[in-house]
């Protein structure tokens, strides 16, 4: 998948892309319901982390989860090549140990949004992109 120029999301770091490729491969074996469970579990973890540490950007995590849920609800109509990338982006979100740890930094979910947005742009779904600046912790 990653060796096909023009067929992959762009605009993210090499480290983010490498993780996305790995997660995309893992997502191929999962059902949409499995992805949804992981999104909901991670959002629950974000709520708990936010209750203990207000620096955790729950608003951004919720926005990312909302987009993921919309994608999952439309899963059957998404082209396979985009579904793989979206699955990877969803698993990237569901793992708190990515580029910036989700639960210990004010910017912990920004890399998750960047990866999701790259996949959305690649699939021509720019209108669904999460505008990070709209969810700054305040």
C-alpha positions in Angstrom: 0.0 0.0 0.0 2.7 2.5 1.0 4.7 1.8 -2.2 2.1 3.1 -4.6 2.8 6.9 -5.1 -0.3 9.0 -5.6 -2.4 6.4 -3.8 -1.5 7.5 -0.2 -2.3 10.4 2.1 0.2 13.1 2.2 1.0 16.1 4.4 2.0 14.2 7.5 5.4 13.4 9.0 7.3 10.3 8.0 6.8 8.9 11.5 3.1 9.5 11.3 2.9 8.0 7.9 4.8 4.9 9.0 2.4 4.5 12.0 -0.6 5.0 9.6 0.7 2.3 7.3 1.0 -0.1 10.2 -2.4 0.7 11.6 -4.0 0.5 8.1 -2.6 -3.0 7.8 -4.0 -3.9 11.2 -7.4 -2.5 10.3 -7.9 -4.8 7.4 -8.7 -7.6 9.7 -11.2 -5.6 11.7 -14.9 -5.0 11.3 -16.4 -1.5 11.4 -18.0 -2.4 14.7 -14.5 -3.2 16.1 -13.3 0.1 15.0 -16.3 1.9 16.6 -15.6 0.1 19.9 -12.0 1.2 19.9 -13.1 4.8 19.2 -15.6 4.8 22.0 -13.2 3.2 24.4 -10.5 5.8 23.6 -13.0 8.6 24.0 -14.0 7.2 27.4 -10.4 7.1 28.4 -10.0 10.7 27.2 -13.0 11.8 29.3 -11.4 10.1 32.4 -8.0 11.6 31.7 -9.6 15.1 31.2 -11.4 14.7 34.6 -8.0 14.2 36.2 -6.0 16.6 34.1 -7.8 19.5 32.3 -4.9 20.0 29.9 -6.2 16.9 28.0 -8.1 18.3 25.0 -11.4 16.5 25.3 -13.0 18.8 22.8 -10.6 17.8 20.1 -10.8 14.2 21.0 -14.6 14.3 20.7 -14.4 16.1 17.3 -12.1 13.4 16.0 -14.3 10.6 17.4 -17.4 12.3 15.8 -15.7 12.2 12.4 -14.6 8.6 12.9 -18.2 7.6 13.9 -19.5 9.3 10.7 -17.0 7.4 8.6 -17.8 4.1 10.3 -21.6 4.6 9.8 -20.9 5.0 6.1 -18.3 2.2 6.0 -19.9 0.0 3.3 -20.0 2.8 0.8 -16.4 3.9 1.2 -14.0 2.6 -1.5 -11.6 -0.1 -0.2 -8.5 1.9 -0.7 -9.9 4.8 1.4 -11.4 2.5 3.9 -7.9 1.0 4.7 -6.5 4.5 5.3 -9.5 5.5 7.4 -9.2 2.3 9.4 -5.5 3.2 10.0 -6.4 6.7 11.0 -9.0 5.4 13.4 -6.5 3.0 15.0 -4.0 5.8 15.2 -6.5 7.8 17.2 -7.4 4.8 19.4 -3.8 4.4 20.5 -2.7 7.0 23.0 1.0 6.2 22.5 1.4 7.9 19.1 3.6 10.9 18.2 2.3 13.0 21.1 0.8 11.1 24.0 -2.9 11.9 24.1 -3.4 12.0 27.8 -0.3 14.0 29.0 -0.1 16.9 26.7 -2.3 19.8 25.6 -1.5 19.0 22.0 -1.9 15.2 22.4 -4.7 14.9 19.9 -3.3 17.2 17.3 -1.3 14.5 15.6 -4.4 12.3 15.5 -6.3 15.1 13.8 -3.4 15.6 11.3 -3.4 11.9 10.3 -7.2 11.8 10.0 -7.3 15.0 8.0 -4.6 13.7 5.6 -6.8 10.6 5.0 -9.9 12.7 4.6 -8.2 15.0 2.0 -6.8 12.0 0.2 -10.4 10.6 -0.1 -11.9 13.9 -1.2 -13.8 14.4 2.0 -12.2 17.8 2.9 -15.5 19.1 4.4 -15.1 16.5 7.2 -11.7 17.7 8.2 -11.2 18.7 11.9 -10.0 22.3 12.2 -7.6 21.9 15.1 -7.6 25.6 15.9 -11.4 25.4 16.6 -10.8 23.1 19.5 -8.0 24.8 21.3 -8.1 24.2 25.1 -9.6 27.2 26.7 
